[in-house]
Amino acid sequence: MSESLSRQEGAVILVGVDFGLPHFDGDLEELGLLAQTAGLVPVERIVCKRKAPDAALFVGSGKADEIRELAEMHRASEVIFDQSISPAQQRNLERKLEIAVYDRTFLILEIFAQRARSHEGKLQVELARLQYLSTRLVRRWSHLERQTGGAGVRGGPGEKQIELDRRMIGESIKRTRERLTKVQKQRGTQRRQRERRETFNISLVGYTNAGKSSIFNALVKARAYAADQLFATLDTTTRHLYLGDARRQASISDTVGFIRDLPHGLVDAFKATLQEAVDADLLLHVVDASNPHHPEQMAEVQRVLHEIGAGDVPQLLVFNKLDALEAAQQPLQMEDEMEIDGVRIPRIFVSAHSGIGLPALRAELARRSGVVPEGMPLGTAAELHDEID
């Protein structure tokens, strides 16, 4: 069985189960994009309806047989579920299908592991993966089940091995947390330095692939990595942004994108990185205006912002990719307001690609930043830090 999706070059079967919940992705479009981002090739998509997950196989025996037949027909090497499955369900499915089975959580973790570049980013991903693995020991040591002793007998070599492995992973989690804490102190020091300079702090947030890095690059004329793919940016980049209309500098940070069902372990591990959003004076909530699912994506971003404690930070909605909209979809006004959770939030339509709307965005940022404090040095855009080593 494969231990890492990044090493797999074979075909994969995508499976989604509709439990009647809102915003179910019936086409498994996002899961397909995640699989492609991880370097996999989806060859079949299976969607079924159930009132509740099957306790043993998540999808039930009949559907599992269908998945196995399709996997054999396509010579698929893995099956990926759009929902989280339990360790026991994963083990049972692998026995029945005789190929590797993973879920959405593991897939996202693998993508993060591939994309992390900075020391801090790698530590955060390592912590999340260790936390995920700690719940999966039942399947890692299933080959030792025969060693756990007979009826009425407690303990045995198998149980001791599982306990030993749990202890080793627990120690690894502790060491990783300690290393991460040291790195986070460095970021905290830099943040306090900006606060002492009374810098106006702006943080870009949004659903993955909404174009945050493209907006960031357009504003500060930088070269932060931007691509038309999920999770192109994992490591926070912070730069100075000179706002000529206000005759002052601001600090602007590009952060990791959000996604539906983002694993809680990742949210927890990346809290230090997302602290840039919590401590910001203004959030630029970047939205892919051309994506038909952008209302659901916006709702997910709002949910995560509340989860990390940034729900009350003032926002400016930046509807990006205006150039990708059809003529009938073009806005009547380039600037207006949109109501979210009972609050009216200013909105600006832009295109990072063509530059449309960017002057208006800069002007609004200058207006929001207020008057430059006395003694504030003026200058051109300069890099604060790309990553913490």
N, C-alpha and C positions, 0 to 999 in steps of 0.2 A: 504494500500500500504506500502511496506517495506521502511523504512527510512535509512537502512544501509545494504550494501551488506554483511558485516561481520557477520550479524545475520541470514542470509539466509542459509539454509541447503538443499534447494530444487534444482530441475533441472532448467537449463537455456537454452534458445534458443539464438544462436549467429547469427547475421545478418550482412552481408557485401554487399555494393553496389559498383559495378564496373562502374566508370564514365569514363573509358578509360585512367586513369592516370597511369604513370609508377609505377612499383613496387607494384601493387595491390596484396594483399595476397589472392589469389583465394581460398585457403584451410582454411583460417581463423586460420592458425596454431598459430600465435602469440597471437591472441585474445583468443584462447582456453587456451594457457599457462597462460595468464593473469587471466582468469577466475579461473583456477585451483589454481593459486597462492593465489587468494582471498578466496579459500575454496569452490568454486562452482563446479558443475558437468555439463558440457555441454552435452546435449542429442541430439541436432540437430543443423546443420549448414546450413544456407540459404544464397545463393549468387544470386544476380540478377544484370542485366545491365540496366543502365539508362543514358540518355544524360545529365540530370540535376536532382537535388533533387526535389521531389514533395513538393510544398510550405506548404501543410497541414500535410502530413504524411511521408514525406521523401522518402518512397518507393512506394507510390501510393495505391489506395484503394484495387485493386485486390490482390496485394502481401501482404497487411496487413491482408486480409481475410485468405490467406494461412498461414501466421504466427499464426493467432489466432487458426486455426484448428490444427496446429501442437502443439501449446502450450497446447491446451485442450487434445490432444491425449497423450502427454507425461506428462501431469499434471505439466507443467513447471510453476515456480513461478515468473520468470523474463525473460525479453528479453534484450539482450545487443547488441548495434550497434557498429560496428568497427569504424565508423566515428562519429564526433561530430554532435549532433542534437540540434536544437534550443529549447528554453523553450516551445514555442507554439507547435512545432512538438511533443515534449515529452508529453505534456498534451493531445494532440489530439490522439496520439497512445495509451496512457493509457486508455482513454475513449473507444476507439474502441476495444482494446485487453482485457481490464478489468484485466490487471495484470501490475506489475511494469515494467517500461521501463527505461533503463539507456544507457549511451554511453561510449565510450572508455575512455574519460577524467575522468568521475566519477569513473570508475573502477580503473584506475591508482591512483587516489586520495585515494580511499579506501585502496589499497595495501600499499601506503605510510603511511597512518594512522596506519595500523596494524604493520608496520615494524619499524617505528621511535622509537628509544630508548633514545637518548640523549635529554636534555632539548631544545637544539637548534633545533634538528631535529623535535621535536614535535611542536615547535612554527612555524617552516617553513611550515609544513604540515597544521597546523591550519590556517595560513594566506592564503594559496592556496585554502583551502576548503571554507573559508569565501568569498573569491573573486568569487569563482565559484557559491556559493549559492546566492550571491547578484544579479546574472543575472537570477535566477530561481524563483523569488518571484511571478511572474505571475501565476505559477502553484501551489505554496504553498497556495495562497489565492484565488483560483478559486471558493471556496465555498462562497465567499463574493460578487461575481459578482452581485447577485440580489440586493445588498444593495447600488450600486453605483448611484442610482437615475434614473429617467425616462428620456425620450428624451428631450434634450435641458437643462438638469440639470447637473451642474458640482458638483464634490465633492461627499459627502455622507460617511457613516461609512466605507464602504469597501475600498474606496480610502484612507481614513485616516489611516486605519489599515495597508495598504501596505506601506504608507509613514512612519508610525511609525516603521514598521519592517525594512525598508531600513535604517532608522536612527540608529536603534539598531545595525544592522550589520555593518554599517559604523563606529560606535563607537568601536565595537569589533575589526574591522580591524585596527583602529588607535591604540588601546591599545596593540594589538598583535605586530604591527610594532615597537612600543616603547620598548616593552620587548625584541624583537628580536634585536633591535639596541644595547641594553646594552650587550647582549650576544656576538654580533658580535665584539664589542669593545675589549672583552677579547681575542677573536681569533686574532684580529688585533695586540694586544699587543704581543701575542706569536709569531706571524709571524715576527714582527719587531725585536724581540729578536733573532730569527734565522738569520735575515739579518745582525744584528750587529756582529754576530759570523762568518759572511761570509760563512754560510753553503750553500753547493750545494743542491738545492731543487729539488726533483723529485716528480712528481705527476702521479699516474696511472689513465688513462681514458679509456673509451671503452664502447661498447654496453653492455647492461645488460646480465649477465650470460656468459660473454666471459672468465671469470676466473681471474679477477683482484685480488680478495681477495686471491685466491690460489697462484698467483704469489707473492703477497705481503708477505704471510705467508712463502713461500719458501725462499724468499730473506732475511727476517729478523728473521726467525724461530719463528714467532709469532703464535697466535691463534685467529686472527680476524675471525669473523664468515664467513664461506664460505659454500655454498650449491649449488646444481644443480637446481637452481630455479631463477626466475626473481626477481630482486631487493632484493637480499639477504643482500646487504649492502646499508644503507642509510646514516649512520653517518660517517663522515670523521675520519679516524684513522691515526695518524702520529707517526712514529718511527725513531730512529737513525738507519742508515745502515752503518756499517763499511766496507769500501772498501780497502781491504788489499793491492791490487796492487798499489793503489795511496797513501796508508798510510794516509787516511783521512776519516772523517765521512761525510755522507750525510744525508739529511732529506728526508724521503719518505712518501707520503700520499696516502691512498686508498680512492677513492671518489665514489659517487653514480654513477650508470650506466645510460647510455642514452638509449632511445628507440624511435622508429618512432612515430611522432605526440605527443611527450612529451608535455603535457599541458603548454601553455605559463606561466600560473600562477605559475606552479611548477618551471619552469626555473627562473622566477623572484624571487620566494621565496627562492630558493636554491642558489642564486647568491653568498651569503656570503660563503657557503660551497664550491662552485665551484671556489671561488677566489683563492683557493690553486692551481688550474690549471693555472689561469691567471698569478700568481706570480711565477710559477715554472721556473727553469732554463732548465728543460727537461721534456717532457711528454712521458711516456711510454704508447703508444696507443696499448692496448691489444685487440687482435682479435681472435675470435673462428675460427680457420682454418678449423674445421670440419663442420661448418655450411655452407650449400650451398648458403645462402643469405648474406654471409659476405661482398661482395662488396657493397651492399646496406646499410648494417649496418655501414660500414666504412664511407660511404658518409654522413650518418646521424650524426655520431660523429663529422665529420669535420664541418658540418653545425652548430651544437650546439657550437662547440669551437669558430667558428667565431662570433656567436651570443653573447657569453659572453666575447669576447675580447681576446681569447687565440689562435686565428688563426695563429699568427706569432711566437708562442713559439716553439722552436726546438722540433722535435719528433723523437722517435725511435719506429718502429713498432715491436711488439712482437706477433708473430703468435703462439698462444697457442693451446693445445690439439693435439699436433703432434702424440701422441700415438693413437688417435682416427681416424687417416687417414688410408684409405686403401693403400695397397702397391703401386697401380698405382697413388695414389695422393701424395706420399711422394716427398718432394722437392729434386731437383738435388743438391742444395747447402743449407747448414744450415744458411748461412749468405749471403745476397745479397741486392739489392736496389729495391724499387718499386716507380713508379711515381704516385704522387697524385697532381692534380691541377697544372700540369706542373713542379712540384718540385720532385726531386729524394730523397727518404727518406730511410735510412738504415733499413733493416729488419732482424730479428733473429727468427728462428723457435725453439720453446721450448715445453716442456711438464712439467707443474707444478706438475703433478701427478707422473711421473716417474723420473723427474729430468734432463731429456735430454735437453741440450742446456743452462741450468742455469749457468754453469761455464763461457760460452762464454758471456752470458748476464751480469754477474758480471764484467767480464773483460772490456766489452764495457762501462759500467757505470763508472768504474774506469778511463778509458781513457777520457771519456767525462767530468769527474769532475775536471781534471787538476791536478796541483801540490798543495799539501797541504800548506796553508798559514803558515807563521812562527808563532809559538806559539799556533797553533791549537791543542787542547787536543785530544789524541787518546784513544780509548777504545772499549769495546764490545758494541753490539747493546743494546740500552736501550729505554724504552718507554718514549715518550714525553707526549702524552696525548691520551686517547681513546675517551673522550668526554668532553664537557664543561657543567658543571652543574650550 
